[in-house]
Amino acid sequence: MKKIVFTLFLSLSTLALFLSNHVYPNENKLHPIEESYFELGYSSAEQALDKFEGHFRKEVKLPIKIPSVPFTHRFGRFNDLEGDVDDSLEIEYINEKNGEVHYKIDIRPSENRLEFKNNYIKKVYKLQNQTEALYSTNVLKGSNLFVFEKDGWQYLLGVDKRIGDEVTAQVLVSIANSIK
């Protein structure tokens, strides 16, 4: 009788272990794209934002709106380099099934702003708060950039050129205006 009970217990335990690994996927297991981003120093956008704000001891407001294209992942990375001059926050929105769907927000203190030459600026826009925003289609080979300053931060919104017809400069103006 003990042998039957032991065999039955062992069989049920083995079946439960098999089902937990095969029928119900392990939700803690990372997908290859997540592993790749984490290896590059990315974390959740929230963790990166917390580190960035803690480093500069100042709140950062992210846009409420994002482009209306399908994203599957959002990652963040706080770049803490020597000194503060090149320190920045990156928030990446991607679609793992479509490499064209890529949107990025880079934020740095205004005193460490990146400067853009006039020949790289396609158009200048006025935001709701009356500040100027620069739109460029030729600074980076594969991205359109929208650059503006708010509350002591310089924001760079970048979108893959291949979805530039969907995420236009007007969409980027709307996203910039959604920072409250």
N, C-alpha and C positions, 0 to 999 in steps of 0.2 A: 504494500500500500504506500509506504514512504517513497519507494522508487517511482511509482506512478505520479504522486503529488510533485516530487522533485522534477520529473520529466515534463509534467504539465506546466509547472512554474517556469522552467527554463525555456520551454517553447513559447509561452506567452510573453516572457521578457524579451526574447529574441524578436518576436513579431512586433512588439511595441517599439523596440529600438529601430527596426527596419522601417516601420511606418513613420516614425518621427523624422527620419532622415530622407525618406523617399516620397511619401505621399504628401506630407506637409513640409514645404521648403523651409529651410533654416533662414529666418528673417535677419539674423545677424551676419550672415555671409555677405561679403562685399562682391559687387559686380566688377568686372575688369576695369571699367571706366572709373569707378570710384577708387579702386586701388591705385590706378595711375595718377589721379589727381592728388590723393593723399601722399603718394611718394614724392610729388612735386612740392609738398609743403602746404597744400590746401587743407582746409577743414570745413566745418559748416560755416555758412556766411555769418551766423550769429556769433560763433566763437571768435572769428576773425575780427568782427566789428567790436566785440568787447575788448579784445587785446589792443586794437587800434585806439579806441577811446581811452582806455586805461593808460596807454603810452603817452598820449597827448593831453590827458586830463580834460577832455572837452567832448561834448556830445556831437555825434554826426547824425544827420537826418538823411535817410535814404529815400529815393523817389517812391511814391505810393504806386504809381503806374509802372508797368513794364510793357515791352512790345507785345502785341497780340499774336504772337506766333507760339507754337507748342514747344515748351521746354520740359525736359525730363529731370534735369538736375540743376542745383544751384550750389556753388562752392564759394568759399572765401579764403583769402590769404592776406595776412598782415606782413608786409615786407619791412623788417626791422634791420636796416643796414647800419653801417658806421655813421654815427651822428644822426641828425634828423632830416637832413636835406633830401635824401632820396627815400625816406620812409613813406609808404603808401598802403592803401587798402585796395584790394582787388575783389570784386564780386563778379563771378562768372556764371552765366546762364547758358546751358547747352542742351542740345537734344542728341542723345546717344545714337539715335537711328538716322539722323540727318545732320551731317557736318556743316551744312550751310546755316543752320539755325544756331547762331552764336551771338550773344550780347554780353557786353562787359561794362562794368562801372569801375573806374579808377578814381580814388580820392586822395588828395594830399593837401597839406596846409597851403593857404594862398601865398604866404611868404616864400614858399618853395615851389611856386607855380612853374609849369613848363611854358615856355614862350614859343609862339608860332610866327613865322615870317609871313608877310602879306601874300607872297606868291603861293602859299599853301592854303590860304583861306578862300573858300568858294563863295561864302555868303555870311553876313553878320545879321543876327536876329536879335530882337528885343524881347526879353522875358517879361512876365507880368510885374515883377518887382523893378522893372526898368533897367536892369543890368543887361549887358551885351553878352551874346553867346556866339561863338565862332563855329562854323560848319566847314569841314574839310573832307574832301574825297580823295586827296592825294598825299597825305602825310604818311600813312601806312598803306602798303600795297593792297592788302586784302580787306581793309576796314574803312568805313566812313566814321568820322569823329565829330562829336558835338561837345564843345568845351565852354564852361561857364564857371562863375564863382558865386558862392552863397555862404553866408555866415562864417566867413574866414576859411572856407575850403574851396579848392579847385576840383571840379568834377569833370571827368572825361567819360562820355558815353560813347562806346564803340559798338558798331554793328557790322557784321559780315556784309561785304558789298553784294554778295549773291542774293541777299534778301533786302537790298536797298530799295526795291520797288514797293515792298510791303512796309518796311520801317523807314519811312521818309524823314526828311529834316523836320517836317511839321509834326510827325509823331514824336520825334526827339524833343521838340519844343514843349509839347504836351507833357512828356515825362519829366522834363526839367521843372516845369511849372507845378508839378504835383508834389514837390518837396515843400513841406509846410513847417 
